[in-house]
């Protein structure tokens, strides 16, 4: 089946990539807009409305084209990009080898606001007289260096732009050299994203006055919330949160879809089973997506209505088609930078990692994330040259599978680092692309040579043409997901390794289209974990895509607290920020202090702050992670693990954190509360700015743990609320006051 996936949501000013699934590069695909909002330039479209990627065909009524073909040399349109020009619903069709497929895109109003980025010339790390040009680098231009250029305004460099409300990090880069980069933050006032959680059930029918029942029905109820606005004084989320229920166009025809959606009443959709056409519940079921929206729109949630088992005629059940694997609901993750894991004498191989699995067991680790293990000319492995062969210095595929099996025997899952945004420029596919082999002409993205900041004398396919790459990563060109050949190739790579490992950590997940990740999520086995690297924090990668997300919000706060630039209570602000971004589930986050891309927390902020930061990660909802060497006192971010001269007490501290989390269900499953009783914790002796507290509470019942974390170098004495008897971390009895070194977990 080449169906294009679920309904999509976006806003005016945002582009949505649309593509066939399981593409056959030898077949032909054509897209068309069939219906559009009245205000759109394609109102009442009854045939193809598509423009070339370069804009050929011109603008209509001064507006840019709505449907833009992907950047390939093909004469058909396998991948297109819909750029809504008005709010409302766009109906598009895909003519594929297996028939015509329908897909809808719900576009909400433009969320962007006029914003000024201004940096004094004196703040750039280069003498003003030596600055010839400045480039903007941030998420909103896909980290494409040299694309957007600030202009000089007096003593400042300034760029006017439009971005959604929020706190946005950006950099001004002098002379396009990242060695001359100045980082800053701009806060754009306005509302946060609304969010929802769905309650779904099948219930008996209602009985009318005449005594007749309308039969069983499925009832979806959305619990919606809108976080407070960021900045702007009194500005709040003034409009109430509404919910759009979208029936998946893959599961029912247009008339049935319209009929079912018409049954929505506010935040509730009740569908009599008799309204669902025959046969649907016996196959893939009926998938229904719920989207919250107010002044902004939020990430959707999805339920599947279908038979409880494979057999036709079984009971009707409502399930989450994107549920995380049971083993991954709150795992303790250990990241190993593979080529330094064996220490400073032995070269690291799969066999040497396998010999150290008992150490991982002692740390109570649930999952081992290995940095890339595929063929690569680099030590870090992120420049892949072969997706099907393991790196020769690490060992054979058979030895890798032996490592996986040993981990499984120890109850440890293995997470594979999936690097598919780019390849090495030494990959044969890129070499053939650069050398003009027709079969590989569309494998990589190309861009204007005027944007080159690498100084490379690139082989050109056309005048002024060069490989596209993020930042200044000149050795890793971006793959072209507009090409069905590339999509088919990388889906095969996913299939290949999903049969071996237990999960994927997606490197540069933000550089790969959402539609591709949705296909990956539907493709991999149900027990395979998907973990994203999204920078910054983005809830839309949880929209039928990833199970766990890099929690950059907490990471940044822990760094600020460690540096003394924020009080310890700012940990709560990280959760507020995640809520404003639109995250609903605090348990779907990978919590970390450091990783292979960051400087060591110990080296930056000291041992005591590291212990407090690690304790925070382990005591909050989500999946805590240890980066190999963090627990041994490493101060170099990719250096060999300090096995023989490491900090054993620090190792025991991490071991005790993981063991306590393993023993105490509330630390894995409980809700987090920064209000009462945590607010009743007072510092009697010590630095109150370096102490924070929060509670982990059972969603049902009165069970509760109170966590107190101290980032200071000296211990703090705190007064604790009535009823506290024990510190579970230190395994001690406490009175009305207790001394806290790095952490206490009171019960």
Secondary structure, DSSP 8 states (H G I E B T S, - for coil): -----S-EEEETT-EEEEE-SS--TTS--EEEEEE--TTSTTTT--S---B-TT-TT--BTTB--SEEE-SSS-SS-SEEEEE-SSSEEEEEEEEETTEEEEEEEEEE----EEEEEEEEGGGSSS-GGG---EEEESGGGTT-TTSB--EEETTEEEEEEEE-SEEEEEEEEETT-GGGEEEEEEEE-B---EEEEEEEEEE---B-TTS-B---EEEEEEEEEE---BSSTT----S--EEEEEE-TTTS-HHHHHHHHTTEETTEEEEEGGGS-TTGGGTT-EEEEEEEESSSB---EEEEEEESSSSTT--EEEE-TT---GGGSS--EEEE-GGGTT-SSS---HHHHHTTHHHHHHTT-SEEEE---EEESSSS--SEEEEEEE-TTT--HHHHHHHHHHHHHTT-EEEEEE--SB--TTSHHHHHHHTT-GGGTTSB-EEEGGG--S------SSTTEEE--STT-TTS-BB-TT-HHHHHHHHHHHHHHHTT-SEEEETTGGGS-HHHHHHHHHHS-TT-EEEE--SS--GGGGTTT-SEEE-HHHHHHHHHHHTTSS-GGGHHHHHHHHHHHT---TTSEEE-S--TTS--HHHHH-HHHHHHHHHHHHHSSSEEEEETTGGGT--STTS---SSSS-HHHHHHHHHHHHHHHH-HHHHH-EEESSTTGGG-EEEES-GGGEEEEEEE-SSSS-EEEEEEE-SSS-EEEE--TT--EETTTTEE--SEEEESSEEEE-
